[in-house]
Amino acid sequence: MLHTVTMGADHTRPPILIAHGLFGSARNWGVIARRLSDQGHHVLTVDMRNHGDSPWADSHSYPDLAQDLAEVIAAHGGQADVLGHSMGGKAAMALALTHPTLVRRLIVADIAPVAYGHTQQHLIDAMRAIDLSVIETRRDADQQLAQLVTTDGVRAFLLQSLDVKGRRWRLNLDALERFMPAILGWPALGGSFPGPTLFLSGALSDYVQPEHRPTIKTLFPAARFAKIPGAGHWLHADRPREFEATIAAFFGA
């Protein structure tokens, strides 16, 4: 079972389940989860397999990730409103297609059910290049990482998955590297999810393109589309208040 953080206690409606993206964790979503719970929502944030405090596994396919999420939902009432970002968005789509009765409403944040041509291998290489044996503080790690990752925000994001005391990454880098093609790709799952679905993108992001819409509509016929102005791929970090308001409105309907 995935490591799950639970906030709020309203059991009169399905919980909101949040699935993070590649190299992320439940803690990335702590502020948004807390604010949603303060509004009365029951919120579940998970560490995906091979991330955070969840178990490591040899496989990291989207059917695997979908089954993990299905088990969490089954343990928390049997149905949920599901939000997934990036890799978590693909996992959420796979869940909705393979276990449609478990999902009441779906938000897919800045990703489409298509294969992408970029890679995140350079970030795995950068994390592996750090000499963890000499790390005493997170700043020590940041100074090493800065030689390979120049963007402050990306380094800060990656370092949230570093266990400084244990001198280890809370990421199964071997499995994530081996399954990088599958993570960037999209499996042939078939079927469709008829429930309310929102594809929410950052206006400054290019992950969801107009040419993706026919594929999206085939798999998610009730799909609607929205963009958050001024936000990029990490739209929940770029414009957290607007993002949170959109979630609350769509899941509260």
N, C-alpha and C positions, 0 to 999 in steps of 0.2 A: 504494500500500500504506500502511496506517495505521502511524504511529509506534508501535512496540511495545517494551516493556521486559520482558526475560526474566530470571527468577530461578529458581535451582535447575536440576538437570540429570538428574532421574529420567525416563528415557524408556521405562520398563517399563510405564507406564500413561499414558493421555491427559493432556495438560496441563490446568490450570485457566485459562480465559480470563475476564478480568474486564472488563466494559464499564461505564464510568462514566455518570453522569447529566448533564443539561443544565448547561452552564457549568463542568463539571468537567474532570478530566484524569487520566491515569495516576498522576500524583504524589499525588493524593488517596488512593490505595489502596496507597501504598508500604509503610506499616507492616504492614498486613494481609498484603500479598503477601510481604513478607520473613519474617514469622512462619510463613506457610504453607510457604514454601520451606525454612525451618529444620526443619520437620517432615517434609521429604522430598518435597514436592510440586514439580512443575515448573509455574511460574506465569507467565502472560502477561498484562500489563496494557497496554491500548491507549489512545491518544488517539483519540477518535472524530473523524470528519471535521468540519472547521470548528472544531476544538478543539485546544489544545495545539500540538504540533509536527507534527501530521498535515496533509495537504494540505487546502486550502480548495476548496470546490466550490459551484456555483450551486444545487445541489439538496440537500435534507436530508430525504428521505422515509424511512420505515422499511424499504421494500424496498432503498433505497440502503445504509442502515446495515447491514442484514442481509447484503448482498453483500460489503460491506467486511469484516465479521467472517468470512464464509466464506473469503475470500481469505487472511486471517491463519491460519485453521485449516488450510487446504490447504497452506500453507507450513510448518506445524509438525506434520506427521504425519497430517493428514487426519481427525482426530476430537478433540474436547475436551469436558471438563466446563465448562459455561458458567454464569457468574454475571453478571447484569445488574441495575443499580439504577436505578429511575425511568426516564428516557429510555433508558438502557442496558438496562433490563429489557424494555422494549417492543422494542428492537432484538434482544435475545436471543430473545424469543418469536417475532418475525418470522423470525429465523434458523432456529429449530427447526421452524417450520411450512413454510418454503420449502426448507430443506436438512436434513431430519431425520436423515440418515445421518451428518452431521458432528457431531451432538450426542449424547454418551453420557448425561449427566445435566444437568438444568437447574435453577438456582435463580433465581427472580424476586424481587427485593428491593423490597418496598413499592410495587407498581404492579399494575394489572390491565389486561387487553386491552380497554379501553373508552375512550371519549372523556371528557375532563375539562373542566369549565366555567371553571376558573381560568385565569389567564395569568401569565406571567413578564415581560411587556413592560415593567413598571415597572423591573425590574432592568436591562434593556437601556438604557432611557432614563437610568437613573442612571449606568451606565458611560459612556455617551456624553457625559454632562454634565461629566465630569471634564476639566479643562484639562491635558492631558498635557504640554503644552509647558513647564509650570513644575514638573513633578514631578522631584524629585531623589532621593527615598527612598520606600519603600512607606508610610511614615508620612504623608508629604505627601498621597499618594493617599487614604489612610484618612481623613484629616481632611476632605478634600473630599467623599468618598463618604458620610461620616457625616451630612452635611446632608440626604441623601436616603434612606439606608438606616440605620435606627437600631439594628438588631440586630447586635451585635458578631460573632457567629458567621457570619452571612450575609456581612458585609463581608469577614471573613477568608477565607472560601471564595472569593468573587469575586476577591479580590486575589491569590490563587494563580495566576490566569490573566493577571496584568499583568506585562509585560516592562518593568521600570523603566528599564533602560539604553536599550532601544530605544524607550521611550515609546510603547508600543503594546499593545493587548490581543491575547492569543493566542486570540482568538475571532473568528469571522467574523460579526460582529453583524448585518450586512446580511442574510446568508442565514438566520440564526437568526430574525430578525424576520419575514422573508418567509414562512418555513415554520412559524411558531409555531402556526397552526391544525393543521397536520399533526403537529407534535410533541405537542400536547395531545390529538390525535385518535387514531384507530386504523384502519388500512386493512382493507378486506375481502379477506383473503388466502385464506380457505377452508382445507380440509384439517385435519389434526390431528397432534399429536406424541404418539406412544404411550409414549415413554420416561419414566423416573422424573423427576418435576418437583416442586419444593418452592416454594410461595408463602410467603415469609418476610416478615412484616410487623412494624412497630413497634406495640406494644400501645397507644401513645398517638397513633398516626396514624389518619387516616380515609380513606386512599387505597384500601384494599381492603375493600369492604363485603360483607356477607352476600348482598346481591342480585347481586353480581358472580359468585358461585360457579357458577350454571348455565352462564354463558358460558365461564368458565374450564374447567369440566368437559367442555364440548363440544369445545373446542380441545385440552385437555390431560387426557385421560381418566384418567391415572394421577396426577393432581395431589393433593398433600397440602398441608396448611395448618399454619403454626406462627406464633406471635407471640413477640417478645422483650419481656419486661416492662420497663417504664421507658424504652422507646425510642420515638422519634418517627419521622418520615419518613427522617431521616439515621441510621438504626439502626446502621450500621457505625461512625459517629462517637460516637453516644450510649452504645452498649454494645459496644465493639469486641471484648472477650474472649468474651462470649457469642455474638456474631455469628461470630467466627472459629471457635469450637468447633463451631457448628452446620454451618458450611461443611465443616470437616474431616470431621465425622461423616457427612454426607450424601454427599460426594464420595468418601469412603473406603470406602463400602459396596460 
